[in-house]
Amino acid sequence: MTFDKKAVHFGGGNIGRGFVAEFLHNSGYEVIFVDVMDSVINSLSSTPSYTVTEIGEDGERTFTIDHYRAINSKYDEPKVIDEIATADSVTCAVGPNILKFIAPVIAKGIEARSLDYPLAVIACENAIGATDTLRGFIEQKLSEDTKSNIDTKARFANSAIDRIVPNQDANAGLNVKIEKFYEWCVDSTPFKGAKQPNIEGVHWVDDLTPYIERKLFTVNTGHATAAYYGYARGKSLIHEALQDKEIHDIVQNVLTETAHLIVSKHGIAKEEQQDYVKKIVSRISNPALEDKVERVGRAPLRKLSRKERFIGPAAALAERGDKVDGLLGAIEQALRFQNVEGDEESVELAKILKENSSTDATSKLTGLENDHPLFSKVEAIVKKVQG
């Protein structure tokens, strides 16, 4: 394979190395990893290759990733700018809260471009409209001149990614274990009249919203529901939680509610969504993933926020006057995920619930307006958890 294209990827973590870099590598891109973690960059710089092991119900498959370089943006920002100025694409898997920190250097790289085609910018985050969010931060740092012809310099495409990265083996180093199943949908419309990136395995779509919501409100809602109920009942791993018939039925009930929303809102066939739910529950029940409930449940503040996996679908259902009992149960368990070792957000969650009235805590945690039809239902649960 000839590596004649270049991709700058922010985030040297498991999703970056094991999902995004795998796709880019298989598509003939040299990958430039950018991170601020000394240990990650030093490991990548001193190791010419690593392995990605795909885990499926039919066993494992391992292959090698090479043709990459690594830059620490904390010390070598000019190098990062030079790489972006001559790259074909920029991707990131850093977490939605970090987008504002990587935007300034991307803006400088865009300013420095003199190529006759635009840079493709695709955020690979577990959040709706993450590339739009990143673009907003980037544009705050661009000159008026660059902003006025941004289309000649960069094109920004939202994406929806779906792949489970389980707990990694101790001492795995750079090697990554990852689920075999994947879906990476990218909005094709920003590339009208420009070169669309040639990335093997990407599903290009004209309307991303149904794919984002189907994934977020099925995979992420189901996964987190299993985690929070599992944690509350002393389960260690996700598959153990789902082996408990009561938890399994609760997860199914929650996903029946979100399926109703996806079918009625996006016109996806009922049978197709039922099959998708069945496949997702089977995936997250796979014992080979050895997925800890604390890992899946971590960052409860983000998971309880307005557009996320619980409040997002529950709010849309409540607006339609539809049933949300299952989702409210999952929200309660998420609110009880407090003071978990190693998870700062769970400590902050406990603090917010302790220091605020039920009304203020509900507003802070969910971003719901006080007159929203879901607000009083969630506030009743917040009050119950506070009590």
CORBEL-V251360 format. One record per run of one state. SS is the DSSP state (alpha for helix, beta for strand, coil for the rest). FROM is the first residue (numbers start at 0). TO is the last residue. If there is no record, write none. Layout:
ss->(SS & SS)
from->(FROM & FROM)
to->(TO & TO)
//
This chain:
ss->(coil & beta & coil & alpha & coil & beta & coil & alpha & coil & beta & coil & beta & coil & beta & coil & alpha & coil & beta & coil & alpha & coil & beta & coil & alpha & coil & alpha & coil & alpha & beta & coil & beta & coil & beta & coil & beta & coil & alpha & coil & beta & coil & alpha & coil & beta & alpha & coil & alpha & coil & alpha & coil & alpha & coil & beta & alpha & coil & alpha & coil & alpha & coil & alpha & coil & alpha & coil & alpha & coil & alpha & coil)
from->(0 & 4 & 10 & 13 & 26 & 28 & 35 & 37 & 46 & 49 & 56 & 58 & 65 & 67 & 72 & 76 & 85 & 88 & 92 & 95 & 111 & 118 & 123 & 129 & 139 & 143 & 148 & 149 & 153 & 157 & 158 & 162 & 175 & 179 & 182 & 187 & 188 & 191 & 202 & 205 & 208 & 232 & 236 & 237 & 243 & 244 & 266 & 269 & 284 & 286 & 289 & 291 & 292 & 297 & 299 & 303 & 310 & 319 & 324 & 335 & 343 & 355 & 357 & 366 & 374 & 386)
to->(3 & 9 & 12 & 25 & 27 & 34 & 36 & 45 & 48 & 55 & 57 & 64 & 66 & 71 & 75 & 84 & 87 & 91 & 94 & 110 & 117 & 122 & 128 & 138 & 142 & 147 & 148 & 152 & 156 & 157 & 161 & 174 & 178 & 181 & 186 & 187 & 190 & 201 & 204 & 207 & 231 & 235 & 236 & 242 & 243 & 265 & 268 & 283 & 285 & 288 & 290 & 291 & 296 & 298 & 302 & 309 & 318 & 323 & 334 & 342 & 354 & 356 & 365 & 373 & 385 & 386)
//
